[in-house]
Amino acid sequence: MDEQVIKTTFVEESRDNLRRWEEIALLLEEGDTEVLLGELFRIAHNMKGSSRMIGEDDFADQVHRVESLIESAQRNGTPVSSTFSNTLLECHTVLESRLNTILSPGTPVVSSKKLESLIKKVRDELGLPEAAGSKGENSQTAISSEASQDIVFLNSPNEAAGYPSKKRNQSAERGSPKTGQQRSDASTTHTEFVRVKLDHLNQLINLVGELMVNQSFVHERRTEAFDNPEIIRSISKLTKDISEVRNLLMTMRMKPLKEVFQRQKRTVRDTREELNKDVEFVTSGDWVELDKAIIDALGEPLTHLLRNAVDHGIEDEETRKKLGKSSKGNISCEANYKDDVVEIVISDDGSGIDTERVWQKAVGMGLVDPDEPRWPDERVHSLIFAPNFSTKEEVNLVSGRGVGMDVVREKIESLKGSITVRSKQGAGSQFIITLPLSLSIITGLVVRVSDERYVVPISQMVKTIHFHTTKVETCAQKGRMLMLEDGIIPLLSLSENFGSSNSTGEERSQPKSAVVTQDGPVKVAWEVDEIEGQQSVVLKPLSEKLEGIPGLMAGTILNDGEPSLVLHLPGLSNSWRSNYVA
């Protein structure tokens, strides 16, 4: 096998192990210490053996030092403290940094001296003696017969999480100080995995997309082209089969939120310790799945929101007691499916947003006219997403620099999602993130504007309306408005935004319909000439000329073979968001 392939496989599996390592370190203070330490020991032991087998002795030596620390804690029956957990988490950071250099030499790496310093410090504090050989094994001759039998590559989730198969577990059992107390509930059946390059999977999805277009074209014309009922039935069966292949392919790109949520547990833990606050963080819905591309990009905005919740939201212990609250603050991160999208809600029971303070800050920054009547609270809250906006008077390690919430919104919108905020002063805040399930295939509504046809993702829509049943009014300052049962909303033109024109040169006829979308507290109606119906479409990257144009999400090929643009209507909202109220 090619050496680069071997190293790539090792790095991927080691990252899986380090993710479990981090999870165990966070659970140690409240879980079954004996069982968790045993599992962590096996993870370290397996990683050490695997890294030696591929010649990564430096990495193996670092893992060995931590393995010896864990062994000392097991042998001495030392109660796990926050100091010990913190050390394991910091060792995790050092090992993760070193692991990144295996495939990318020259990548900045945390010094191994930090690892030695961390281990020495915790040994001194907890009175843990050094285990034999804990200073590392710098020679290949130091590899024992047991280590030479260690797992090199894992092929199941149980093994990746630290549960080796029975055959492969023998060397780990010899190295573990308490083999009789190892977990007995490890699964005896393993799911086999095959690693597939993401590029190959994307190519396959694109090919299936082309197949879907041709299939839809034939399916819609089957009764016109064929009189034979058997051929018609065969085409219908083919349509069903292609749909199932598409659905299966989409699940192959999906990943659960568990990994992202797990990282955020450490984010909250580290931030609360930096700020000396007592905070409990709970997650739910980590089984919810999203497209891999979304999962990979979601960590950054979630990290910022949660650090803000600890810093801006949760009050210090003394203040909470004066307000009659529990001394411990509460933050939650909950995910759920909602129709064709995933909704992630970050909540806290802290101080909430000081609406008046936000308003005055916005006036001072020139974001709003000082003579303008104050906006409704929900609309004022949306001002925190303005660039360089911060109400924090003092700059600390976490916040106060005015950099963040605008970047959070920009990142979420780049994933074709949206973010809104709800808050009540003194009671807490909620940030609601809405994301599409996939960035590859979506269900959309095909609309016509002049001679152009566009696709509006169903996930962005609130409803469709027809003008013959809806009254349109024109306001002097705000333009056209629709009078709906649930309020008055602005009516905007897609034709004006995208410069759609009529090829005949004739003046456009009065639009007959509109698509209603919602962005935060604002609902907007977008006029269209015709609503053609729903289609499932495969998203294709925009060309360089179209990339970055507000309101455009992707390109696609419709069922009749014609190209079209997929819209991201919330992306058009920046120009009018400040002019309308829901």
N, C-alpha and C positions, 0 to 999 in steps of 0.2 A: 504494500500500500504506500502511496506517496507520502513523504514525511510531512508536507504541509497539510494534507488531509487529516493525518493522525493528530497533528497539533491542534487543528481547528476543532476536531471532535473532542479532544481533551478539554479545550478552553470552554466550549459550549456546555459540556457536562459539569465542569468545575463551577461554572456560573450558576447552574442549577443547584449544585451543592451549597454554594455560598449563599444563595437565596434562602435555602432551608436553614443554614447556619444562623443567618440574621433573624429568622423567625424564632428559632429556638432561644437565642440570646434574649429576645424580647419576652418570651414566655417563662423564662427560668424563675423569675421572682414570684410567680403566682402558680406555676404548674408543678407537675411531679418531677422534682429536681433529679432524682436518681435515674428515672427513665430518660429524661431529656439529656442529661450529661452523657449517658451511655450512647444515645443516638449521635450526639455531637462528636464523641470520641471516635465512633465508627466512620463518620463523615471525614474527619481529619485524617484518620488512618488510611482510608481508601484514597484520598486525594494525594497523600504523601507517596504511597506506592505507585499510583498512576503517573505522577510527575517524574519519579525516578526512572520509570520504564521508558519515558520518552526523552530522558536526558536533561530535564529541567531541575537540576540539583539545588540551585539557589532557592527556588520556590518550595521544593520539598523540605529543605532545611528550615525555612520559615514556618511551614505548616507543622513540622515536627516539634518546634519550640512550643507552639500553642497546644498541640496534642499532649505534650508532657505536662503543661499547666493543668489541663483538664484531668489528666490521670492523677495528678497530685490532689486535686480537689475531691476526686472520687475516693481515693485511698484514705484521705483524712476525714472524710465525711463532713467537710466544711459547709456550713449553711451558705447558700448563695445570697449574696448581697447585691445592692445596686452597683457597688464598686466592681465586683466580679463581672456582672452583666455589661457594664460600661467598657471594661477591658476587652471582653469578647467582641463587642461591637466595633471598637477601635481596631482590634486585630483584623476583623473582617474587612475594614476599610483598607488597611495596609495590604492584605492578601489580594483583594480585588484590584488594587492599583498595580501590584506586581503581575497579576494574571494578564492584565491588559497589554503588558509589554511583550508577551510571548509571540503574539501575532503582529504587533506593531512596535518593533524596536525603536527606541528613542522617545516613546510616550513618557510624559512626566510621571515619576513614580515616587511614592512615599518611601522614605529611607527605611531600610531594615533596622537601623539603630533605634528608630521609634518603637518598633515591635519589641526589641530587647528591653528597652526602657519601660514600656508598658507592663511587660511580664514581670520584670524585677520589682516594679513598684507594687503590683498587686500581691506578689509573693511576700514582700516585706510587710504589707498592711495586714494580710490575712494569716501570716505565719506559715506559709506553705513551703515545705522543703523542696529543693530541686530534685527531680527524678533523674535516675541514671541516664546519661546520653542526652540530656535536655538541651545541651549547647549545640546540638546539630550533628549531622553525619556528613562530613565533607568529602568522603571518599566513596567510590563505588563499592569498595570492598566492605563497607559498613552495611551493605544491604543484606539483611538476614535471609535465611531460606524462607522464613514466613513472609517477609516483605516482598520477596520475588513472586509470591503467589497472590499478591493483592490484586484487586480489581483494576483493570486498565481502562476499560470502557463500559459504561452502563447502558442497558437497553430497556429499562422500564422505569416508570415513575417511582415505584417503591425503592429501587436501587438509587435513583437520583436523589431521593429524599433521605437516603441513609439507611435503607433496609436492603442489604445484599441478599441475593438468593442463597439458599441453603448451601449449595456447592461452593459458592464464592465467599461465604461468610467464615470459613474455617480459620483463615489467618487472622481476621479481625477478632474472632473469639479468643485466640491465643494471646492477642495483644491487649485485650480488655481486662481490667482488674476485677470486674464483677460480671462475669459472663453468665452466671446463673440468674441474673436479674434483667437480662435483655428483654426487649419487647417480644411478647409471644403472639401479638395480634397482627403481625406482618402478613400481608396477603400471600397466599400460596399460589395464586394465579397471577400472571404478569401479562400486561398488554404490550405487544411488540410495537416498536416505532421504527419508521424509516425517515431519515432526514432528507428533505427535498430542498433544493435551492429555490429561494423565493422568486428569482428571475424565471425559472422554469414554470413555477406555478402561475405567475402572471401571464406568461406566454400562453399557457393552457387556457386561462380565463379569457384572454383576448380571442383565441381561436373558437372557444365555445360561444363567445359573443357574436362572432361572424356567423357561426352556425345558427344561432338564434334568429338573426336577421333573415337568413335564407329560409329557415323553417317557417317563420311568421309570414313571409311573402307567399310561400306555397300553401300554407294552411288557409290563408284568407281567400285564396283563389281555387281551392280544391274542388268545389262544386262546379265552377265554371270550366275547369280544364278536364275533369274526369267524370265519366258517367258510371264507371265501375264502382259499386259500393265497397268492394274489398279494398281497392286502392285508397278510397276516402277513409276507410277505417284504419288502414296502415299509416296514413299521414297523421291521423289523430293520435295514434299510438306513438309515432315518432315524436310528435309535439310533446306528449307527456314525458317520454323518456329524456328528451333534451332538457326539459324543465327540471327533472330530478337530478340530472348530471350537473346542471347549473347550481342547484341548491346544495349538492354535496361539495362542489368546488368552493362555494362560499364558506361552508363550515370549516374547510381546510385552512382558510385564512383567518379564522376567528380565534381569539385568545381570551381566556377569562380575566376579569379585573383583579383577581387575587394577588398577582405579582405586584401590580401598581399599588393596591391598598396596603400590602405588606410593607412596601418601602415608606409609605406615609406614616405608618405606626412609628417608625424610627424618627421620621421628621418631627412629629409632635413630641416624642420623648426628648429628643435633643433640644428642641426649642424651649420646652417647659423648664428644662434644667438650666439653659442659658439665662432665662428670665426669672428663675426661681419661683415658678408658679405651680400650683397643684392642679393638674388637668387629667381627666379621664377621657380617653379617645376610643370610640367603638366604631366598627364598620359592619355593614350588612350588604348583601347582594354581590359578594365577591365572585359568585358563580356566573354572573352576567357576562356575556361574551360580546366583544367588539372586534372590528377589523384590526389586524396586527399593526397596520400603519397608525391607527388611532391610539392603540394601547401604547406603542413606543413613544408617541409624542405627548401623551397625557400627563406624564409625571411632573413636568415643569410647572404647568398652571396649577395643578393640585397642590404641589409643594408650596407655592406662593400663597394660595388661599388659606392653607392650614397654618402656615407660619403667621399670617396676618390674624387668623382667628385667635391664636394663642396670645399674640402681642397686642393687637388693637381691641380684640373682642373680650377675652376673659380678664376680669378685674383681679387685682391682687387679693390675697386671702382676707386681709383686714377690711378692705372695701366691701367685699362680698358679704361678710358677716354684718356690717353696718346696714346693708341693704336687705338683710333677712334672707340671704341666699346661702346655700351650702358652701362651705369653704372650698370645696373642690369644684372646679369648673368642668363643664361637659361639652365635648365636641363630637359630632358624629359625621360619618360619610356613608351615604346610603345610595345604592344603585338599583334601578328597576327598569324593566321594559315598559314602554308606554307607546302603544300603537307600533309605528314603524321606526321608533327612535329609542335611545336609552337616555334616561334622565338620572343624573348624579346630583344629589342634594347634600351640600355641606352646611351643617347647622351648628350653632353654638348658643349657650345660654348666658352670654356675656352682656356687655353694656349696650349693644346695638349701635346704630349709626346716629350720631348727633346731627339731625337734619338741619338745624339752624346754623350750626358751625360749618357744615358742608356748603350751605347756601352762601354764607358770608365769604368763605374761601373762594368760591366760584366767582363771586362779584369782584373780589380783590384781584383775581387772575384775569379778569376781563372775559370770562366764559359766558356771562349773562349780563344783560343791561341792568344797571343798578336801579333804574326807574321802573323796571318791569315788575308786575305783581309776582309775589313768590309762587313758585310752581307747587303742584301737589307733591306730597312726600315721596311717592314712588318714583316720580320723575326726577326729583332732586337727588335721590340715591344713585340714579344712573350716572350722575356727574363724576362719581369716584373713578369711572373708567376713562376720564379725560387724561391726556398725556401730562406727566409731571405733577399730577394732583396728589397731595398728601396733607392731612390735617395734623400729622404728628409734629409736635413742636421740637422734640429732641431726636437726634439721629442715634440709633443704636445698631448693634450687629444684625438686627432683623429687619428694621424698616425705618422710614422717616426721610428717605431720599427722593420720594416722589416717583420712583421707578417701579413699575410692577403691574398695577391693575389694568393699565392700557395694554401692556404686553400680554397679560392673561387673556383679555378679550380678543386681541389680535391673533393669538395662538389658537384659541377655540374656534374663531371664525375661519382660520386657515384649514381647520379640520371639518369645515362646512357645518359647524354647530353654532350655538348661541349661548349666552350667559345672561342671567337676570339676577337681581338682588331684591330681597324682601327684608325689612328690618323694622323693629319696634324699639325705640329708645328705652333702655333699662331691661329689656326682655331678651335681646339677642338678635341674631341675623341668620338669614338663609341665602346661600348662593346656589342657584339652580342652573346646572349645565345640561344642555340638550345636544345629543350627538347622533349622527346617523349610524346605523348598524354597520354599514360597509361603505368603502370608498371605491368599490369596483362595480357593483351592480345595484341599481336602485329602481324603485317603482315611481314613475312620474306622470304628470298630466301634460299631454301635448296640447299646446295652444298656438294659435296663429295670430300674428300681428303684421298687418299689411301682407307682404309676400313671404315673410319669414315665419318659420315654425320653431318654437322653443319648447323645452321640457322643464316643468316646474316640479321639483321633488315633492311627493305627497307629504313627506315629513315636515315641510315648511308651511303647509297650507292649513288654514283654519276652516275655510269653506269657499264655495263659488257662489256667485250671485248673477242674476240677469237684470238688466236695467229696466225692462218693461214692468218689473214689480218693485223697483226701488227708485226712490226720489233722489235726484241729483241737484244740489244747490251750489251756487258760486259765492264765495266769501271774498271781500275786497282784499284782505291781506293773506289769507290762507289758500286761495284758489278753490278748486272744486271739492265738494264734500258729499259723501253718501249718507243719507238718512236711513240708518238701520234700526231694527227693534232694540238692539242693545247699545245704541249710542250713535254718535256722528264720527265718521272716520274720513281721512283724506283719500281722494281718488287721484292716483298718479298714473303717468303714461309710460309704458314700456317702450313705445315707439320713439318718444323723445329721448329716452335714456340710451337707446341703442341705434338711433338713427335709421330705423326701419323705413323703407320707402315702397311706394306702389310702382311696380314696373310699368304700368300703363300710363303713368304720369297724371292720372286723375286724382282728385282730392279724395282723401280717405273718407269712407262712410262712417257714420256714427257707430262706435263700438257697441256691441250687444251684451258683453259679459265682463266679469272681473273676477280676479283671484284674490282672496283676502289672506294676507299673511300677518304674523305677529312678531315683533321684535321688542322684547322687554315689555314695557307698559304700553307700547304703541301698536295699534292695529292699522294696517294700510291695505287699501284696495288697488290692484293693478289692472288697468283696463286692457282687454284683449278683444280681437275681432271675432274669434271663434274658439270654442273648447272642443277639441277633437276626441279626447278620450285618454284612458290610461294605457301605459306600456311599461314593460320592464326593459331597461336599457343598460348597456355596458358603458361605463365611463372611460373616456380616453383623454390623455393629457392635452392641454391647450397648446397651440403654437406659441412661439416667442412673441409674436405680435399681439396675441390676445391675452397672454399671461399677465396677471396683475390688474386687468380691467375690473373695476368693482362690479359685482353682480354676476360675474361669470364663474361657473364652477368647473365645467369640463366640456368636452365635446362628446358626441355620440352618433351612432347611425340608427335611424328609425327603422321600423319594420318594413317599410317600403323601399329601403336602401338609400334614402336621402339623408345627408348629413344635417346635424342640428346642434344647437348649443344648449347645455344644461345650465339653468340659472341658479344663483344663490341670492335670492332677493333680500335677505337680511344684510348682505354686503352692500346693497344700495342705500342702506338706511342712514349712513353717516351724514349725508348731505341734508337730510330733512329731519333727523331724529330730534333736534332741538326746537323744531317749529310746531310740533303737534303733541297732543296729550291724548291718552286712551280714553 
